[in-house]
Amino acid sequence: MMPLDHLRSQIDTIDEQLLILLKQRSEVIDQISDLKGELGLPLHCPERERQIINNICSQNPTLYHQLDLVCIFRAVFNASLNLQLLKNTKQAG
């Protein structure tokens, strides 16, 4: 196998692992959405997002620039909020 093919195969494996982690995260988000509904809490919590971003930026073990990591996690936050909003819309309807 050519080195490029081998490296791409590694990326494919890592992408599969990322999908598994995103699935797990979405399942926890689903539980959080239920709990927030029971407690009457808002779905969006900017302070929690700031905490996560601060933790990520202070611990960045990657070669990614900090701004790029923030963008990646903001996309995850937005997807998580969309998941909660979709669930609440279905429950209300």
C-alpha positions as CSV (number, residue, x, y, z in Angstrom):
1,M,0.0,0.0,0.0
2,M,1.3,3.5,-0.8
3,P,2.0,5.7,2.2
4,L,-0.8,8.1,1.1
5,D,-3.3,5.3,0.9
6,H,-2.3,4.1,4.3
7,L,-2.6,7.6,5.8
8,R,-6.0,8.0,4.2
9,S,-7.1,4.7,5.6
10,Q,-6.1,6.0,9.1
11,I,-8.2,9.2,8.5
12,D,-11.2,7.0,7.5
13,T,-10.8,5.1,10.8
14,I,-10.6,8.3,12.8
15,D,-13.6,9.7,11.0
16,E,-15.6,6.6,11.9
17,Q,-14.5,7.1,15.5
18,L,-15.6,10.7,15.4
19,L,-19.0,9.6,14.2
20,I,-19.4,7.2,17.0
21,L,-18.5,9.9,19.5
22,L,-20.9,12.3,17.9
23,K,-23.6,9.7,18.1
24,Q,-22.9,9.3,21.8
25,R,-22.9,13.1,22.3
26,S,-26.2,13.4,20.5
27,E,-27.7,10.7,22.8
28,V,-26.6,12.7,25.9
29,I,-27.9,15.9,24.3
30,D,-31.2,14.1,23.9
31,Q,-31.2,13.3,27.7
32,I,-30.2,16.9,28.5
33,S,-33.1,18.2,26.4
34,D,-35.5,16.1,28.3
35,L,-34.2,17.2,31.7
36,K,-34.1,20.9,30.7
37,G,-37.8,20.5,29.6
38,E,-38.7,19.0,33.0
39,L,-36.8,21.7,34.9
40,G,-38.1,24.5,32.7
41,L,-34.6,25.6,31.7
42,P,-33.8,27.2,28.4
43,L,-32.3,25.0,25.7
44,H,-29.4,27.4,24.9
45,C,-26.8,28.0,27.5
46,P,-24.1,30.4,26.2
47,E,-22.3,30.3,29.6
48,R,-21.8,26.5,29.3
49,E,-20.6,26.9,25.7
50,R,-18.0,29.5,26.9
51,Q,-16.8,27.1,29.6
52,I,-16.3,24.3,27.1
53,I,-14.5,26.6,24.6
54,N,-12.3,27.9,27.4
55,N,-11.4,24.3,28.5
56,I,-10.7,23.3,24.9
57,C,-8.5,26.3,24.2
58,S,-6.5,25.9,27.4
59,Q,-5.9,22.2,26.7
60,N,-5.5,22.2,22.9
61,P,-3.3,19.1,22.4
62,T,-3.8,19.2,18.6
63,L,-2.0,20.8,15.7
64,Y,-5.1,22.8,14.9
65,H,-5.1,26.5,15.4
66,Q,-7.2,27.6,18.4
67,L,-9.7,29.5,16.2
68,D,-10.3,26.5,14.0
69,L,-11.1,24.4,17.1
70,V,-13.5,27.0,18.3
71,C,-15.2,26.9,14.9
72,I,-15.4,23.1,15.0
73,F,-17.0,23.1,18.5
74,R,-19.3,26.0,17.7
75,A,-20.6,23.8,14.8
76,V,-21.1,20.9,17.2
77,F,-23.0,23.3,19.6
78,N,-25.2,24.5,16.8
79,A,-26.0,21.0,15.7
80,S,-26.8,20.1,19.3
81,L,-29.1,23.0,19.7
82,N,-30.8,22.2,16.4
83,L,-31.3,18.6,17.7
84,Q,-33.0,20.0,20.9
85,L,-35.2,22.4,19.0
86,L,-36.3,19.7,16.6
87,K,-37.2,17.4,19.4
88,N,-39.2,20.1,21.2
89,T,-41.0,21.0,18.0
90,K,-42.0,17.4,17.5
91,Q,-43.1,17.1,21.1
92,A,-45.2,20.3,20.9
93,G,-46.8,19.2,17.6
